Amino acid sequence: MESNLEKKQRVNLLMDCYEELLTDKQKEYLMLVLWRRFSLAEIAEDLDVSRNAVYDNLKRAVASLEDYEKKLHLLEKQYSKNGFNSKDWSWTRNIKRRIKWLFRNVKEDIGGWIMAFESLSERLQESLKKN
């Protein structure tokens, strides 16, 4: 029996393979749950729909992803090509995605801090020269 985490990882991997085949609505719902970690209630409030509508849309989206995998086997082929079992590969893929996201965001933050520090340093040097 798969744990909730393993189910989310599988859906994440299926999204990597088949995201472009989903409707815009399906993509939006899945991204809010998987990547933004919204609850059903938060999505319902954000999109002004019922929680039941959110649940139904998510269920249909996941069913679509699983259906694409049954027909096309892209995820299965990726596992065999890389020589990983599904659990190893999913953890690697998720970690890689999160590291890229963190690097992008931290890089922007650090760049801002460096510019602020350089500006402050220049002002301090000018102030010291005057005194």
N, C-alpha and C positions, 0 to 999 in steps of 0.2 A: 504494500500500500504506500503510495507516494505521500510525502508530507506536504503541507501547504507551501513551504519554501521550494520544494522540488517542482511543484506544479507551476509556481510563478516563474521559476527558472526555465522550465520547458516552454512556457508561453513567451517568455522573453526571447528565447532562441528561435522559436517559430516566427516571432515578429521580425527578427533579423532576416529570415529567409523570405517571408511572404508579405511583409508590411505593405508593399505597393499594390497587392491584390485586394486589400481591404478597402471598404468605403471610408470616406473621410470621417464619418461619425464613429465607425468602429475603431479607427486609428486613434481618434481623440479620446475615447473612453479608455482604451487599453493604455495609452500613454499616461493618462491621469492616474490610473491604478498602479501601473508597473514602475513608472519613472518618477512621478511626482508623489507617489505614495498617498494619494487621496483615498478616503473611505467612500463607501457608496453614498453616505449622507452628504459628504462634502461635494461630491460630483453632482448629486441631485440638486443641491442648493446652488452650486455654481452654474449649472446648465438650465436651471429652473424646470426640472422634470422630477417625477417621483423616483424614490429609491428602487421601486419595482421595475421601472423603465430602465434604470441604470443596470440593474441585475440582468434583465432580459437581454439588453444590448451587449453586455459583456459576455453572457453565455453564448449568444449567437456568434460573436466575434471569435471567441475561442474555438467554437465548433467549426467555423470557417477555416481557421488556421489548421486545425487537426485534419479537416477534410483535404485541404491542399497538400498536407504532408502525406496523407494516405495515397494521394494520386501521383505526386511528384517526387517524393522521397528525398528532397534536397537536404534536410537535416540529417537524415540517416547516411546519405552519401558523404556529408561533411565529416561525420564521426569516423566513418571508415577510412576516408582519405587522410585524416590527421592521425589515425591510429589511437584515438582516445576512446574511452568509454563515455557514455553520455554525461555522467556526473562530473568527471574530470574536465571535460570540454566546456560544460556549462559554467563551472566555477571560473575557469580561465577566461572565458569570454566576458562574463559579468565583471570580473576584476579589471580586465583590460579597459572596458568601457568606462567604468567608474574612475579609473586612474586618469584616463584622457579628460574626462569631465573635470575632475579636481585640478589637473594641471592647467587646463584652460582658465578656470576661475581663479586659481591661486596666482597664476601668471599675471592676470589683469590686476588683481589686488596688489601684488608686489610691485608691479610697474607704477601704479599710482602712488604707493608709499615711497618708492625710490625718487620719483619726481618731486614729491612734497619734501623729502629729506634734502635733495639737492637744492631746491629753492630756499629752504630754511638755512642750509649751510652757506649759500651765497650771501644771504641777507646778514647772517652773523659775521661773515668775513668782512663785508662792507662796513658793518657797524664797528667792528674792532679796528679797522683802518682809520675810521674817523676819530676814534678815541685815542 
